């Protein structure tokens, strides 16, 4: 039995790394739908259709628990996934609106996500439920997804990254947002630049608030761990894959180019990975 983790691209690796550290001896299959990335601007119907195909493939590959490591896919298709695959527990990702609202001192928080996530009923429901009395600023950042997907941007253009990040974040800071919610799994890989922009901005303002950046990945991994252990006690074969080396426990698949995936994943994760191409 395995855990499946999927995203439109490499963004879900920000969740994958937390999942494998929470379940170090469990086989994990990562699937990136890079032939269709980005999901953020595709029609909801198209995203749903892709996500159902990915989930089907993962279940056929023996995944007994699936982490939807994509806010956009979770926002648009989590209910449908649960309805279609009744025996498989799904762990979704959503913008951390609740903790952000609880944490803010200025009364203003900002959610950075894709257009599709911000337009979804699931997200609107989250804000209606938790956002009362707090100003929730919404900032789509579609270009950030493309930057993380492309090694030549991500690795070789630090100045471009600083200005790209600054263009989205500075207006939010000027409006007193003191919590930035990373509502897309690609965005944690831009955290060094986000922090740099925030700190530079703070250094130019007297009494600037401390700014907190929320990434839900650790909470998602904790939930996956909890569900896995709960199931392991019942129907799953166990929590351990005793004789396998840890590299053998990690499988990476992409509907895009396997070499490109390996190149960018090595930079994002800090170690080499071996990826396979898949046509779906
Ligand atoms: N990483 C994804 C998310 O969390 C999707 C980005 C995209 O494909 O547009 O929303």
py3Dmol code that shows the C-alpha trace and the ligand (Angstrom):
import py3Dmol

protein = """\
ATOM      1  CA  UNK A   1       0.000   0.000   0.000  1.00  0.00           C
ATOM      2  CA  UNK A   2       1.205   3.462  -0.854  1.00  0.00           C
ATOM      3  CA  UNK A   3       0.434   7.104  -0.369  1.00  0.00           C
ATOM      4  CA  UNK A   4      -0.207   9.116  -3.532  1.00  0.00           C
ATOM      5  CA  UNK A   5       0.581  12.824  -3.736  1.00  0.00           C
ATOM      6  CA  UNK A   6      -0.328  14.860  -6.807  1.00  0.00           C
ATOM      7  CA  UNK A   7      -0.302  18.390  -8.151  1.00  0.00           C
ATOM      8  CA  UNK A   8      -0.464  20.125 -11.510  1.00  0.00           C
ATOM      9  CA  UNK A   9       3.333  20.315 -11.389  1.00  0.00           C
ATOM     10  CA  UNK A  10       6.265  20.519  -9.002  1.00  0.00           C
ATOM     11  CA  UNK A  11       4.489  22.733  -6.447  1.00  0.00           C
ATOM     12  CA  UNK A  12       3.120  19.719  -4.615  1.00  0.00           C
ATOM     13  CA  UNK A  13       6.695  18.767  -3.735  1.00  0.00           C
ATOM     14  CA  UNK A  14       6.372  21.371  -0.956  1.00  0.00           C
ATOM     15  CA  UNK A  15       3.732  19.062   0.534  1.00  0.00           C
ATOM     16  CA  UNK A  16       5.493  15.833  -0.511  1.00  0.00           C
ATOM     17  CA  UNK A  17       8.600  16.703   1.530  1.00  0.00           C
ATOM     18  CA  UNK A  18       6.450  17.114   4.650  1.00  0.00           C
ATOM     19  CA  UNK A  19       4.545  13.901   3.943  1.00  0.00           C
ATOM     20  CA  UNK A  20       7.708  11.807   3.556  1.00  0.00           C
ATOM     21  CA  UNK A  21       9.155  13.278   6.703  1.00  0.00           C
ATOM     22  CA  UNK A  22       5.936  12.439   8.600  1.00  0.00           C
ATOM     23  CA  UNK A  23       5.780   8.914   7.095  1.00  0.00           C
ATOM     24  CA  UNK A  24       9.441   8.111   6.388  1.00  0.00           C
ATOM     25  CA  UNK A  25       9.000   4.392   5.857  1.00  0.00           C
ATOM     26  CA  UNK A  26       5.868   4.458   3.764  1.00  0.00           C
ATOM     27  CA  UNK A  27       6.104   4.204  -0.053  1.00  0.00           C
ATOM     28  CA  UNK A  28       4.981   7.469  -1.642  1.00  0.00           C
ATOM     29  CA  UNK A  29       4.123   8.027  -5.312  1.00  0.00           C
ATOM     30  CA  UNK A  30       4.316  11.621  -6.569  1.00  0.00           C
ATOM     31  CA  UNK A  31       2.454  12.538  -9.748  1.00  0.00           C
ATOM     32  CA  UNK A  32       2.860  15.900 -11.519  1.00  0.00           C
ATOM     33  CA  UNK A  33       0.389  16.742 -14.287  1.00  0.00           C
ATOM     34  CA  UNK A  34       2.883  18.960 -16.090  1.00  0.00           C
ATOM     35  CA  UNK A  35       1.292  18.423 -19.487  1.00  0.00           C
ATOM     36  CA  UNK A  36      -1.597  20.483 -18.093  1.00  0.00           C
ATOM     37  CA  UNK A  37       0.112  22.918 -15.716  1.00  0.00           C
ATOM     38  CA  UNK A  38      -1.036  25.534 -14.755  1.00  0.00           C
ATOM     39  CA  UNK A  39      -4.446  24.520 -13.415  1.00  0.00           C
ATOM     40  CA  UNK A  40      -5.039  28.014 -12.091  1.00  0.00           C
ATOM     41  CA  UNK A  41      -6.445  29.424 -15.320  1.00  0.00           C
ATOM     42  CA  UNK A  42      -8.026  26.317 -16.874  1.00  0.00           C
ATOM     43  CA  UNK A  43     -11.764  25.781 -16.817  1.00  0.00           C
ATOM     44  CA  UNK A  44     -13.040  24.120 -13.636  1.00  0.00           C
ATOM     45  CA  UNK A  45     -14.471  21.267 -15.756  1.00  0.00           C
ATOM     46  CA  UNK A  46     -11.094  20.573 -17.306  1.00  0.00           C
ATOM     47  CA  UNK A  47      -9.327  20.599 -13.931  1.00  0.00           C
ATOM     48  CA  UNK A  48     -11.941  18.215 -12.497  1.00  0.00           C
ATOM     49  CA  UNK A  49     -11.568  15.827 -15.417  1.00  0.00           C
ATOM     50  CA  UNK A  50      -7.757  15.792 -15.068  1.00  0.00           C
ATOM     51  CA  UNK A  51      -7.869  15.316 -11.334  1.00  0.00           C
ATOM     52  CA  UNK A  52     -10.224  12.332 -11.601  1.00  0.00           C
ATOM     53  CA  UNK A  53      -7.878  10.687 -14.107  1.00  0.00           C
ATOM     54  CA  UNK A  54      -4.858  11.253 -11.891  1.00  0.00           C
ATOM     55  CA  UNK A  55      -6.659   9.811  -8.887  1.00  0.00           C
ATOM     56  CA  UNK A  56      -7.725   6.793 -10.876  1.00  0.00           C
ATOM     57  CA  UNK A  57      -4.157   6.129 -11.971  1.00  0.00           C
ATOM     58  CA  UNK A  58      -2.870   6.507  -8.410  1.00  0.00           C
ATOM     59  CA  UNK A  59      -5.435   4.067  -7.042  1.00  0.00           C
ATOM     60  CA  UNK A  60      -4.507   1.580  -9.770  1.00  0.00           C
ATOM     61  CA  UNK A  61      -0.912   1.986  -8.660  1.00  0.00           C
ATOM     62  CA  UNK A  62      -1.850   0.874  -5.161  1.00  0.00           C
ATOM     63  CA  UNK A  63      -2.329   4.208  -3.426  1.00  0.00           C
ATOM     64  CA  UNK A  64      -4.645   3.712  -0.488  1.00  0.00           C
ATOM     65  CA  UNK A  65      -4.457   7.328   0.663  1.00  0.00           C
ATOM     66  CA  UNK A  66      -4.186  10.321  -1.657  1.00  0.00           C
ATOM     67  CA  UNK A  67      -2.943  13.795  -0.821  1.00  0.00           C
ATOM     68  CA  UNK A  68      -4.275  16.398  -3.218  1.00  0.00           C
ATOM     69  CA  UNK A  69      -1.206  18.642  -2.950  1.00  0.00           C
ATOM     70  CA  UNK A  70      -2.832  21.403  -4.960  1.00  0.00           C
ATOM     71  CA  UNK A  71      -5.124  24.117  -3.657  1.00  0.00           C
ATOM     72  CA  UNK A  72      -6.742  24.574  -7.062  1.00  0.00           C
ATOM     73  CA  UNK A  73      -7.548  20.866  -7.488  1.00  0.00           C
ATOM     74  CA  UNK A  74      -8.776  20.653  -3.893  1.00  0.00           C
ATOM     75  CA  UNK A  75     -10.975  23.734  -4.331  1.00  0.00           C
ATOM     76  CA  UNK A  76     -12.535  22.464  -7.540  1.00  0.00           C
ATOM     77  CA  UNK A  77     -12.628  18.690  -7.214  1.00  0.00           C
ATOM     78  CA  UNK A  78     -12.249  17.391  -3.666  1.00  0.00           C
ATOM     79  CA  UNK A  79     -15.964  16.638  -3.226  1.00  0.00           C
ATOM     80  CA  UNK A  80     -16.089  14.829  -6.542  1.00  0.00           C
ATOM     81  CA  UNK A  81     -12.981  12.791  -5.733  1.00  0.00           C
ATOM     82  CA  UNK A  82     -14.490  11.686  -2.440  1.00  0.00           C
ATOM     83  CA  UNK A  83     -17.753  10.797  -4.155  1.00  0.00           C
ATOM     84  CA  UNK A  84     -16.069   8.800  -6.927  1.00  0.00           C
ATOM     85  CA  UNK A  85     -13.487   6.938  -4.847  1.00  0.00           C
ATOM     86  CA  UNK A  86     -15.387   6.104  -1.722  1.00  0.00           C
ATOM     87  CA  UNK A  87     -12.819   3.714  -0.295  1.00  0.00           C
ATOM     88  CA  UNK A  88      -9.892   6.088  -0.598  1.00  0.00           C
ATOM     89  CA  UNK A  89      -9.303   8.807   1.974  1.00  0.00           C
ATOM     90  CA  UNK A  90      -8.292  12.111   0.352  1.00  0.00           C
ATOM     91  CA  UNK A  91      -6.407  14.845   2.159  1.00  0.00           C
ATOM     92  CA  UNK A  92      -6.866  18.214   0.479  1.00  0.00           C
ATOM     93  CA  UNK A  93      -5.046  21.517   0.797  1.00  0.00           C
ATOM     94  CA  UNK A  94      -6.767  24.837   1.390  1.00  0.00           C
ATOM     95  CA  UNK A  95      -5.607  28.367   2.142  1.00  0.00           C
ATOM     96  CA  UNK A  96      -4.975  28.745   5.884  1.00  0.00           C
ATOM     97  CA  UNK A  97      -7.640  31.418   6.348  1.00  0.00           C
ATOM     98  CA  UNK A  98      -8.642  30.327   9.851  1.00  0.00           C
ATOM     99  CA  UNK A  99      -5.168  30.476  11.465  1.00  0.00           C
ATOM    100  CA  UNK A 100      -4.425  33.701   9.590  1.00  0.00           C
ATOM    101  CA  UNK A 101      -7.558  35.371  10.944  1.00  0.00           C
ATOM    102  CA  UNK A 102      -6.754  34.158  14.448  1.00  0.00           C
ATOM    103  CA  UNK A 103      -3.192  35.447  14.203  1.00  0.00           C
ATOM    104  CA  UNK A 104      -3.536  38.914  12.690  1.00  0.00           C
ATOM    105  CA  UNK A 105      -2.802  41.941  14.843  1.00  0.00           C
ATOM    106  CA  UNK A 106      -3.608  44.552  12.217  1.00  0.00           C
ATOM    107  CA  UNK A 107      -6.973  43.020  11.231  1.00  0.00           C
ATOM    108  CA  UNK A 108      -5.849  42.525   7.637  1.00  0.00           C
ATOM    109  CA  UNK A 109      -4.658  39.253   6.092  1.00  0.00           C
ATOM    110  CA  UNK A 110      -3.768  38.450   2.500  1.00  0.00           C
ATOM    111  CA  UNK A 111      -4.330  35.225   0.569  1.00  0.00           C
ATOM    112  CA  UNK A 112      -2.032  34.500  -2.369  1.00  0.00           C
ATOM    113  CA  UNK A 113      -3.443  31.827  -4.672  1.00  0.00           C
ATOM    114  CA  UNK A 114      -4.524  31.014  -8.213  1.00  0.00           C
ATOM    115  CA  UNK A 115      -7.512  32.650  -9.893  1.00  0.00           C
ATOM    116  CA  UNK A 116      -9.411  29.365  -9.768  1.00  0.00           C
ATOM    117  CA  UNK A 117      -8.849  28.904  -6.044  1.00  0.00           C
ATOM    118  CA  UNK A 118      -9.915  32.450  -5.215  1.00  0.00           C
ATOM    119  CA  UNK A 119     -13.044  32.155  -7.371  1.00  0.00           C
ATOM    120  CA  UNK A 120     -14.085  28.762  -5.987  1.00  0.00           C
ATOM    121  CA  UNK A 121     -17.100  28.194  -3.775  1.00  0.00           C
ATOM    122  CA  UNK A 122     -14.923  26.286  -1.335  1.00  0.00           C
ATOM    123  CA  UNK A 123     -12.665  29.306  -0.815  1.00  0.00           C
ATOM    124  CA  UNK A 124     -15.576  31.766  -0.591  1.00  0.00           C
ATOM    125  CA  UNK A 125     -17.114  29.463   2.019  1.00  0.00           C
ATOM    126  CA  UNK A 126     -13.863  29.480   4.011  1.00  0.00           C
ATOM    127  CA  UNK A 127     -13.763  33.272   4.111  1.00  0.00           C
ATOM    128  CA  UNK A 128     -17.442  33.521   5.009  1.00  0.00           C
ATOM    129  CA  UNK A 129     -16.927  31.039   7.807  1.00  0.00           C
ATOM    130  CA  UNK A 130     -13.733  32.385   9.374  1.00  0.00           C
ATOM    131  CA  UNK A 131     -13.189  35.868   8.022  1.00  0.00           C
ATOM    132  CA  UNK A 132     -15.713  37.854  10.012  1.00  0.00           C
ATOM    133  CA  UNK A 133     -14.365  41.098  11.402  1.00  0.00           C
ATOM    134  CA  UNK A 134     -11.101  40.801   9.456  1.00  0.00           C
ATOM    135  CA  UNK A 135     -10.215  42.259   6.079  1.00  0.00           C
ATOM    136  CA  UNK A 136      -9.149  39.457   3.727  1.00  0.00           C
ATOM    137  CA  UNK A 137      -7.191  40.716   0.726  1.00  0.00           C
ATOM    138  CA  UNK A 138      -6.981  38.353  -2.236  1.00  0.00           C
ATOM    139  CA  UNK A 139      -4.065  38.308  -4.606  1.00  0.00           C
ATOM    140  CA  UNK A 140      -3.835  35.980  -7.603  1.00  0.00           C
ATOM    141  CA  UNK A 141      -0.196  35.310  -8.567  1.00  0.00           C
ATOM    142  CA  UNK A 142      -0.341  33.135 -11.720  1.00  0.00           C
ATOM    143  CA  UNK A 143       3.166  34.089 -12.833  1.00  0.00           C
ATOM    144  CA  UNK A 144       4.642  32.597  -9.669  1.00  0.00           C
ATOM    145  CA  UNK A 145       3.534  29.110 -10.713  1.00  0.00           C
ATOM    146  CA  UNK A 146       5.342  29.411 -14.040  1.00  0.00           C
ATOM    147  CA  UNK A 147       8.503  30.634 -12.368  1.00  0.00           C
ATOM    148  CA  UNK A 148       8.665  27.659 -10.023  1.00  0.00           C
ATOM    149  CA  UNK A 149       7.998  25.268 -12.908  1.00  0.00           C
ATOM    150  CA  UNK A 150      10.891  26.631 -14.981  1.00  0.00           C
ATOM    151  CA  UNK A 151      14.409  26.017 -13.826  1.00  0.00           C
ATOM    152  CA  UNK A 152      15.903  28.782 -15.928  1.00  0.00           C
ATOM    153  CA  UNK A 153      13.720  31.372 -14.206  1.00  0.00           C
ATOM    154  CA  UNK A 154      13.870  29.881 -10.764  1.00  0.00           C
ATOM    155  CA  UNK A 155      17.578  29.341 -10.580  1.00  0.00           C
ATOM    156  CA  UNK A 156      19.092  31.976 -12.773  1.00  0.00           C
ATOM    157  CA  UNK A 157      17.025  35.104 -12.311  1.00  0.00           C
ATOM    158  CA  UNK A 158      17.039  36.151  -8.656  1.00  0.00           C
ATOM    159  CA  UNK A 159      16.390  39.822  -9.485  1.00  0.00           C
ATOM    160  CA  UNK A 160      13.422  38.924 -11.632  1.00  0.00           C
ATOM    161  CA  UNK A 161      12.057  36.886  -8.738  1.00  0.00           C
ATOM    162  CA  UNK A 162      12.448  39.726  -6.264  1.00  0.00           C
ATOM    163  CA  UNK A 163      10.574  42.135  -8.519  1.00  0.00           C
ATOM    164  CA  UNK A 164       7.893  39.593  -9.422  1.00  0.00           C
ATOM    165  CA  UNK A 165       7.285  38.807  -5.760  1.00  0.00           C
ATOM    166  CA  UNK A 166       7.437  42.475  -4.782  1.00  0.00           C
ATOM    167  CA  UNK A 167       4.807  43.440  -7.357  1.00  0.00           C
ATOM    168  CA  UNK A 168       2.265  41.156  -5.651  1.00  0.00           C
ATOM    169  CA  UNK A 169       3.283  41.624  -2.046  1.00  0.00           C
ATOM    170  CA  UNK A 170       4.176  45.276  -1.583  1.00  0.00           C
ATOM    171  CA  UNK A 171       0.611  46.546  -2.212  1.00  0.00           C
ATOM    172  CA  UNK A 172      -0.638  44.049   0.405  1.00  0.00           C
ATOM    173  CA  UNK A 173       1.921  45.224   2.966  1.00  0.00           C
ATOM    174  CA  UNK A 174       0.985  48.838   2.228  1.00  0.00           C
ATOM    175  CA  UNK A 175      -2.608  47.904   3.059  1.00  0.00           C
ATOM    176  CA  UNK A 176      -1.379  46.613   6.459  1.00  0.00           C
ATOM    177  CA  UNK A 177      -1.608  42.878   5.835  1.00  0.00           C
ATOM    178  CA  UNK A 178       0.444  41.218   8.570  1.00  0.00           C
ATOM    179  CA  UNK A 179      -0.292  37.620   7.554  1.00  0.00           C
ATOM    180  CA  UNK A 180       0.458  36.258   4.087  1.00  0.00           C
ATOM    181  CA  UNK A 181      -1.288  32.968   3.358  1.00  0.00           C
ATOM    182  CA  UNK A 182       0.452  30.831   0.739  1.00  0.00           C
ATOM    183  CA  UNK A 183      -2.653  29.441  -0.964  1.00  0.00           C
ATOM    184  CA  UNK A 184      -0.822  27.592  -3.731  1.00  0.00           C
ATOM    185  CA  UNK A 185       1.635  24.764  -3.173  1.00  0.00           C
ATOM    186  CA  UNK A 186       4.132  26.260  -5.629  1.00  0.00           C
ATOM    187  CA  UNK A 187       4.561  29.359  -3.469  1.00  0.00           C
ATOM    188  CA  UNK A 188       6.558  27.950  -0.515  1.00  0.00           C
ATOM    189  CA  UNK A 189       9.423  27.551  -2.987  1.00  0.00           C
ATOM    190  CA  UNK A 190       9.439  31.350  -3.314  1.00  0.00           C
ATOM    191  CA  UNK A 191       9.550  31.903   0.423  1.00  0.00           C
ATOM    192  CA  UNK A 192      13.171  33.165   0.488  1.00  0.00           C
ATOM    193  CA  UNK A 193      12.212  35.945  -1.919  1.00  0.00           C
ATOM    194  CA  UNK A 194       8.941  36.671  -0.145  1.00  0.00           C
ATOM    195  CA  UNK A 195      10.778  37.019   3.184  1.00  0.00           C
ATOM    196  CA  UNK A 196      13.403  39.221   1.576  1.00  0.00           C
ATOM    197  CA  UNK A 197      10.790  41.588   0.115  1.00  0.00           C
ATOM    198  CA  UNK A 198       8.947  41.706   3.452  1.00  0.00           C
ATOM    199  CA  UNK A 199      12.096  42.434   5.466  1.00  0.00           C
ATOM    200  CA  UNK A 200      13.268  45.129   3.058  1.00  0.00           C
ATOM    201  CA  UNK A 201       9.877  46.791   3.220  1.00  0.00           C
ATOM    202  CA  UNK A 202       9.794  46.600   7.026  1.00  0.00           C
ATOM    203  CA  UNK A 203      13.228  48.188   7.263  1.00  0.00           C
ATOM    204  CA  UNK A 204      11.902  51.273   5.474  1.00  0.00           C
ATOM    205  CA  UNK A 205       8.831  51.739   7.721  1.00  0.00           C
ATOM    206  CA  UNK A 206       8.698  52.902  11.304  1.00  0.00           C
ATOM    207  CA  UNK A 207       6.474  50.629  13.436  1.00  0.00           C
ATOM    208  CA  UNK A 208       5.946  48.143  10.633  1.00  0.00           C
ATOM    209  CA  UNK A 209       4.176  45.025  11.916  1.00  0.00           C
ATOM    210  CA  UNK A 210       5.828  41.628  12.080  1.00  0.00           C
ATOM    211  CA  UNK A 211       4.614  39.706   9.049  1.00  0.00           C
ATOM    212  CA  UNK A 212       3.815  35.990   9.274  1.00  0.00           C
ATOM    213  CA  UNK A 213       3.863  33.703   6.247  1.00  0.00           C
ATOM    214  CA  UNK A 214       1.550  30.667   6.425  1.00  0.00           C
ATOM    215  CA  UNK A 215       2.271  27.454   4.531  1.00  0.00           C
ATOM    216  CA  UNK A 216      -0.282  24.710   5.273  1.00  0.00           C
ATOM    217  CA  UNK A 217       2.006  21.825   4.193  1.00  0.00           C
ATOM    218  CA  UNK A 218       3.027  20.669   7.722  1.00  0.00           C
ATOM    219  CA  UNK A 219      -0.638  20.548   8.817  1.00  0.00           C
ATOM    220  CA  UNK A 220      -1.574  18.617   5.666  1.00  0.00           C
ATOM    221  CA  UNK A 221       1.200  16.085   6.302  1.00  0.00           C
ATOM    222  CA  UNK A 222       0.081  15.685   9.890  1.00  0.00           C
ATOM    223  CA  UNK A 223      -3.439  14.925   8.715  1.00  0.00           C
ATOM    224  CA  UNK A 224      -2.112  12.395   6.185  1.00  0.00           C
ATOM    225  CA  UNK A 225       0.012  10.764   8.884  1.00  0.00           C
ATOM    226  CA  UNK A 226      -2.959  10.550  11.227  1.00  0.00           C
ATOM    227  CA  UNK A 227      -5.181   8.959   8.579  1.00  0.00           C
ATOM    228  CA  UNK A 228      -2.465   6.540   7.500  1.00  0.00           C
ATOM    229  CA  UNK A 229      -1.772   5.366  11.025  1.00  0.00           C
ATOM    230  CA  UNK A 230      -5.462   5.034  11.733  1.00  0.00           C
ATOM    231  CA  UNK A 231      -5.965   2.938   8.607  1.00  0.00           C
ATOM    232  CA  UNK A 232      -2.754   0.997   9.132  1.00  0.00           C
ATOM    233  CA  UNK A 233      -4.204  -0.305  12.350  1.00  0.00           C
ATOM    234  CA  UNK A 234      -7.131  -1.628  10.291  1.00  0.00           C
ATOM    235  CA  UNK A 235      -7.059  -2.582   6.648  1.00  0.00           C
ATOM    236  CA  UNK A 236      -3.681  -1.340   5.391  1.00  0.00           C
ATOM    237  CA  UNK A 237      -0.790  -3.757   5.480  1.00  0.00           C
ATOM    238  CA  UNK A 238       1.322  -1.647   7.811  1.00  0.00           C
ATOM    239  CA  UNK A 239       3.220   1.591   8.268  1.00  0.00           C
ATOM    240  CA  UNK A 240       6.571   0.157   7.329  1.00  0.00           C
ATOM    241  CA  UNK A 241       8.059  -1.114   4.130  1.00  0.00           C
ATOM    242  CA  UNK A 242      10.770  -2.983   5.954  1.00  0.00           C
ATOM    243  CA  UNK A 243      13.369  -4.059   3.435  1.00  0.00           C
ATOM    244  CA  UNK A 244      13.205  -1.184   0.934  1.00  0.00           C
ATOM    245  CA  UNK A 245      15.802   1.552   0.836  1.00  0.00           C
ATOM    246  CA  UNK A 246      14.333   5.025   1.188  1.00  0.00           C
ATOM    247  CA  UNK A 247      15.067   5.898  -2.481  1.00  0.00           C
ATOM    248  CA  UNK A 248      13.073   2.850  -3.575  1.00  0.00           C
ATOM    249  CA  UNK A 249      10.157   4.117  -1.527  1.00  0.00           C
ATOM    250  CA  UNK A 250       9.925   7.308  -3.584  1.00  0.00           C
ATOM    251  CA  UNK A 251       8.434   7.227  -7.054  1.00  0.00           C
ATOM    252  CA  UNK A 252       8.071  10.299  -9.266  1.00  0.00           C
ATOM    253  CA  UNK A 253       5.902  10.465 -12.359  1.00  0.00           C
ATOM    254  CA  UNK A 254       5.082  13.341 -14.671  1.00  0.00           C
ATOM    255  CA  UNK A 255       2.806  13.774 -17.665  1.00  0.00           C
ATOM    256  CA  UNK A 256       5.420  16.273 -18.906  1.00  0.00           C
ATOM    257  CA  UNK A 257       9.121  15.786 -19.567  1.00  0.00           C
ATOM    258  CA  UNK A 258      10.845  13.505 -17.043  1.00  0.00           C
ATOM    259  CA  UNK A 259      14.271  15.143 -17.464  1.00  0.00           C
ATOM    260  CA  UNK A 260      12.858  18.612 -16.877  1.00  0.00           C
ATOM    261  CA  UNK A 261      11.054  17.330 -13.803  1.00  0.00           C
ATOM    262  CA  UNK A 262      14.262  15.796 -12.449  1.00  0.00           C
ATOM    263  CA  UNK A 263      16.207  19.026 -13.034  1.00  0.00           C
ATOM    264  CA  UNK A 264      13.790  21.321 -11.237  1.00  0.00           C
ATOM    265  CA  UNK A 265      12.945  18.801  -8.474  1.00  0.00           C
ATOM    266  CA  UNK A 266      16.659  18.433  -7.679  1.00  0.00           C
ATOM    267  CA  UNK A 267      16.910  22.173  -7.124  1.00  0.00           C
ATOM    268  CA  UNK A 268      13.675  22.476  -5.161  1.00  0.00           C
ATOM    269  CA  UNK A 269      14.321  19.470  -2.925  1.00  0.00           C
ATOM    270  CA  UNK A 270      18.105  19.700  -2.697  1.00  0.00           C
ATOM    271  CA  UNK A 271      18.684  16.086  -3.786  1.00  0.00           C
ATOM    272  CA  UNK A 272      18.390  14.114  -7.018  1.00  0.00           C
ATOM    273  CA  UNK A 273      15.225  12.250  -7.922  1.00  0.00           C
ATOM    274  CA  UNK A 274      14.475   9.697 -10.606  1.00  0.00           C
ATOM    275  CA  UNK A 275      11.325  10.498 -12.598  1.00  0.00           C
ATOM    276  CA  UNK A 276       9.274   8.660 -15.229  1.00  0.00           C
ATOM    277  CA  UNK A 277       7.046   9.988 -17.944  1.00  0.00           C
ATOM    278  CA  UNK A 278       3.434   8.969 -18.050  1.00  0.00           C
ATOM    279  CA  UNK A 279       0.810   9.569 -20.722  1.00  0.00           C
ATOM    280  CA  UNK A 280      -2.651  10.081 -19.275  1.00  0.00           C
TER     281      UNK A 280
END
"""
ligand_1 = """\
10
LIG
N 0.067 24.151 -7.065
C -1.260 24.440 -7.400
C -2.078 25.026 -6.280
O -1.780 24.751 -5.142
C -1.678 24.790 -8.788
C -0.959 25.828 -9.541
C -1.446 25.835 -10.978
O -1.318 24.797 -11.621
O -1.957 26.869 -11.419
O -3.033 25.714 -6.489
"""
view = py3Dmol.view(width=600, height=400)
view.addModel(protein, "pdb")
view.setStyle({"model": 0}, {"cartoon": {"style": "trace"}})
view.addModel(ligand_1, "xyz")
view.setStyle({"model": 1}, {"stick": {}})
view.zoomTo()
view.show()
